[in-house]
Amino acid sequence: MDSTPLRLAVVIASTREGRFGPTIGDWFVEQARGRGDLELDVLDLADAALPDRLTGYGTPTPNAVAAVTPRLAAADAFVLVTPEYNHSYPAPVKTLIDWHFTEWQAKPVGFVSYGGMSGGLRAVEHLRGVLAELHAVTVRDTVSFHGAWDRFGPDARPVDPDGCAAAAKSMLDQLAWWARACARPGRRIPTSRLDLYRTSALSVGATNRRKVGMIMTSEVVSPRRTSWAPVVALGLAMLVVTSEMTIAAVTLPGIGADLAVAPSVTAWVLLAYALPMAALAIPAGRWSDGADVRAAFALAMIGVGAASVLVGMAPTFWVVVVGRLLQGAAGALIVAVYMPIITTSVAREQRGRAIGFVITIMTVGSMAGARWAVSSPRRGVGVRCSW
Ligand SMILES: Cc1cc2nc3c(=O)[nH]c(=O)nc-3n(C[C@H](O)[C@H](O)[C@H](O)COP(=O)(O)O)c2cc1C
């Protein structure tokens, strides 16, 4: 089992002057620190002072929000320490939630609630519905303090420390379980619509929104940690795809001589690869959206291998062409899963490096294809024996 500490953001929700929240928050933070499997970041909304007026799409993010967002993004899990105000939760929590979207996705949220008779439980139940909208998962067990001010002594310690510690442990155990389950790389959240209205770069009308609502899509869970093996495998696959394009151009005269085909006809070797690459790129991308990207990638690699064997063993020119068509189709699938593999394997902050790596490999592949074909001992059949 993964023993890396989980990053837990503890949000102190009340900002009221003379608030009781920090007493409860301090006790809870002490409980969480004592476990050893959590790295804590305490976000006090009184200090964060988030503006309650949201900005328009495409306008700059206020500094107060920009200071908080990376802290939410870095968290594997959240605990909201919230009182109950008028049978619900305080407004600053909603403000924090509404300023963000992906930062909540596929992460668990636990609650430490407090209040009068209700112990803040009505605030918690309202938050569960709100957080579900953001694809966050709320854990069942809650720590709640009914008549909170009577539950803590003058020393700001709970009057029933063991009972309170047991409740905190139960909630944190569930939170940690969910955090590890949600953080597994490659996880996707299937959704029935695109949340375009949350994408700051886009502003769409109601009609478009309804149209877009018909599209089935999925939201990728961005991994918190990078696994480089899929990126390296992708790089090698891209080396094959791009070198396939240039290797054939150099070898056309040899192919013509080897298989007794006129030079004008040999151009089909190039076309047969490029056509499916162009025609299938969009359908392959759409298909792979709903599929397991790693399985789609494996299928594409098997396709490239099988098609290459066919090209290599082709008894006639037109069998070469059929093999090249299949190579191009498999290549289109590799190109289609390029971005999904990166987004599901690489942590957000390392994506630029991963994309740069793959693009460098693609450039090398297009140069190497020509080089390999020219240096092939049987120049004419370079394309037939290369892959
Ligand atoms: C505006 C307001 C509304 C409240 N409404 C409720 C309520 O509906 N139910 C409840 O149990 N307690 C209610 N309370 C009591 C609070 O839960 C309690 O005072 C708590 O300590 C507030 O948290 P804070 O001191 O950290 O701000 C309310 C308090 C305030 C200030």
The ligand as an ORCA input file, in Angstrom:
! r2SCAN-3c Opt
* xyz 0 1
  C     -26.273     33.865     12.167
  C     -26.296     32.643     13.029
  C     -27.246     31.663     12.815
  C     -27.238     30.507     13.586
  N     -28.122     29.518     13.283
  C     -28.037     28.337     13.934
  C     -28.858     27.254     13.553
  O     -29.665     27.339     12.664
  N     -28.711     26.081     14.189
  C     -27.810     25.911     15.201
  O     -27.713     24.818     15.760
  N     -27.000     26.939     15.586
  C     -27.111     28.145     14.998
  N     -26.294     29.177     15.337
  C     -25.366     28.989     16.446
  C     -23.992     28.701     15.891
  O     -23.925     27.463     15.307
  C     -22.961     28.839     16.980
  O     -23.058     30.147     17.497
  C     -21.552     28.602     16.514
  O     -20.670     28.793     17.548
  C     -21.203     29.547     15.373
  O     -19.913     29.301     14.932
  P     -18.779     30.408     15.050
  O     -18.762     30.855     16.492
  O     -17.497     29.725     14.686
  O     -19.157     31.507     14.126
  C     -26.306     30.362     14.624
  C     -25.364     31.367     14.849
  C     -25.347     32.485     14.053
  C     -24.302     33.544     14.285
*
